[in-house]
Amino acid sequence: MRQLQNMKMSANPYEKITRSVYKKHVIDIKSPDAILQAANLLESGKVIGLPTDTVYGLACSANDPAAIKKLYDIKGRICTKPIAICVPEVKDVLYWGKADHLPMGLLQELLPGAVTIVVKKSHYLDNPFLNPGVEKIGIRVPKFNFIRNVTKQFKAPMALTSANFSSQKSTLEITEFKALWPELGAVFDGGQLGQSEEQRAASTVIDLSEPRKFEIIRTGVAIKRTIELLKRYRFEEIVKRA
């Protein structure tokens, strides 16, 4: 009987997480006030963990210098490595980025979805610690209601990056980044994201900063469909020489 109990305990994904630590940090996204809690934490300058349509992410206010610095510190990421932002609607891409040269039809077919569009920053992104010295910004509109609703409630863009230490693999469930929990305002649990390892490739990142041209920055999970759409809109691929 004792052996059977031990087997059951070892199958528990939270076995190395004390109940008090779990209770302190983790909030189910189905909780009635989860969206409001997430927005309030962002407003107070906290970094939070939350699910996206691809992998789990770390998010903070994009226009809060202290929050951005903390986000880099938590990930162990060098400050010169760019971070994307997350917005709730396609129209917001045109506000926070210089994207007037992009056909609206293309944007509406790509987004919401597992694609990060890279364009030049607009003057509304005024945080000197958000990609310092870089004139471009990656912008995401995830196809996942929770994160989009959090951004709507927050009423500002979120800086968004994968929930893992820099250079480690992306995460598909919250216990995979439990080492980061003590540094976070909260972790919002959306369960297991996807059933395949391929999903860890995260979003496809495409540079669309030049009219009618595109450059693949990261292949990601949506590369095939993204390239098909861009070619249908007669965009030419930029291939840099090694």
Secondary structure, DSSP 8 states (H G I E B T S, - for coil): -HHHHHHHHHT-TTTTS-HHHHHHHEEETTSTTHHHHHHHHHHTT--EEEE-SSSEEEEEETT-HHHHHHHHHHHT--TTS--EEE-SSHHHHHHHEE-TTS-HHHHHHH-SSSEEEEEEE-TT---TTSSTT--EEEEE--S-HHHHHHHHHHTS-EEEEESSSTTS---SSGGGGGGGGGGSSEEEE-----SSGGGGG--EEEE--STTEEEEEE--TTHHHHHHHHHHTT-EE-----
